[in-house]
Amino acid sequence: MERRKDAFFAEMERQRDAVTFDEVLLKTGYSTIELPKISLVGRFSRNCPLKRPFVSAAMDTVTGYRMAIAMARLGGIGVIHRNMSPKKQAWHVARVKNHLNVRIADPPPVCVRDTATVEEVLNERRRKRYPFESFLVVDENGKLVGVITGQDFDFCVDKTRQVRTAMTPRSDLEVASPEISDDEAFEAMVRMKKKRLPLENEDGTVAGLFVFSDLVRARSGTNMHNTDERGNLRVAAAIGVGDGVLEHVELLLNERVDVVVVDTAHGDSERVLKAVRRVKMEFPMLDVVAGNVSEGDSARRLIEDGRADGVKVGQGPGSICSTRTVTGTGCPQMTAIHQCELAVRDSGVPVCADGGISTPAHVTLALAAGAESVMMGRMFAGTKETPGETLFRQGQRVKVYRGMGSRSAMRDSRASRERYSQSDKFAPEGVEAVVPYQGSVSEVVGNLEGWLRSSLGYVGASSIPELHEKADFRRISSEGRKESDPHDVTVTPEAVSSAAMDLSDDEAFDDEGFLDENDAADWYQ
Ligand code: IMP
């Protein structure tokens, strides 16, 4: 199916030319659209929907479980990086999946035996890195006999005591039947001021558990959460192509990972195709995204030969990437996205545009070129949710952001070396950097969403599929680029300009012919 923008890119292809974000602008079009009603629904892979088309990069300075939780709560998805052991990565996945565990029933809550010692339970808790402190206590028949909480552990001075002597016994607990609904459980816990509500089968065995903090979390902003059919947040995880790939995926699947991403710098290679095929053969129900590629034929091979459920596009556009500089290969990102999307357009497999997003406009342009989601590293780097400490450099708060192919990442991790097909002697394809600390990622995503809505309004598109249909581009010169950015003024910080204009004097404001606040809002919808 032909689209408006195809002619633009075909013409360029004829001239063996290619463009990236800052070389084009989208044409505006007739619009009847109310910005809040625009749908930003996209897909990361064939079966993984997104409520907002944003994906955080599989980088060790971007996505651990904290970022993945935040991204899914904001309607997107995070890809947990792989510069750690598969076991540890599975633990990160579990943290995300358990974050909104409204009803802990399948898998059942972790229970401990009444005859175990407090010390044994504490050791087990540490060893398995459980992110919670309380446990249901059962007898030898699996029947509920009590609950032991963090407070019970704290006040139990003699840790050799048996759990049954330190717990709150069943007779002092409020319990409910498994038929209770989530809302009823919430109301009951509020009424009884109970932080936990165990669910008990008729024969006294454990059927499940509600935890109040989970219910509160799940009820706030629920309609934006990107959740699976069980109500848990969606999460993806990066994998490699080595021998242990199937065992690695199995560990992730045990924690109910939603998508795995075969994460390499060159996705159009036999070892990647082989890995994707093996994973799809062994786990046909699991969505596999593969990459990275930047040519149409490469994208087609990934889905036809590899049976990938998503294609990740981007070879060399990343902010911390030096691949193009040191290898002289790659393709400017707008052209790469379009080529790949065109090649897989009729397959039902979505394209994720990965890398090079340095302004909000780039997000819209990447989607308009054909992507259904946009993966970002730099945009989210430096936020509170990224792994790593906040540092001070020349009086400024900063966080580290480094390429997965940077010297330090390759030195620290075999996975990084494998991503770039390097052995012990490695040639870096990325740099290490620091970026300003930028608070919570929810602010970043909120701003990106606002600008994306505006862009769709200008184009006259009410959704991402409509943007795909209607998008058409003009190439711009460097003069056009200059005109696009603020120019011929000295831009002052917002606080300075607000203070200089006394906006409290409404009459003077009107007299000078300025728009009043409502008019200004209409202007920008
Ligand atoms: P950014 O959003 O422009 O910062 O780009 C992030 C993307 O760059 C990631 O999702 C990766 O695909 C890619 N990337 C990460 N580390 C490196 C590297 O060291 N060299 C080249 N590309 C990298």
Boltz pocket constraint, residues with backbone or C-beta under 6 A from the ligand:
constraints:
  - pocket:
      binder: B
      contacts: [[A, 57], [A, 58], [A, 59], [A, 292], [A, 314], [A, 316], [A, 317], [A, 318], [A, 319], [A, 320], [A, 321], [A, 322], [A, 323], [A, 354], [A, 355], [A, 356], [A, 357], [A, 375], [A, 376], [A, 377], [A, 378], [A, 379], [A, 402], [A, 403], [A, 404], [A, 405], [A, 406], [A, 429], [A, 430], [A, 431]]
      max_distance: 6.0
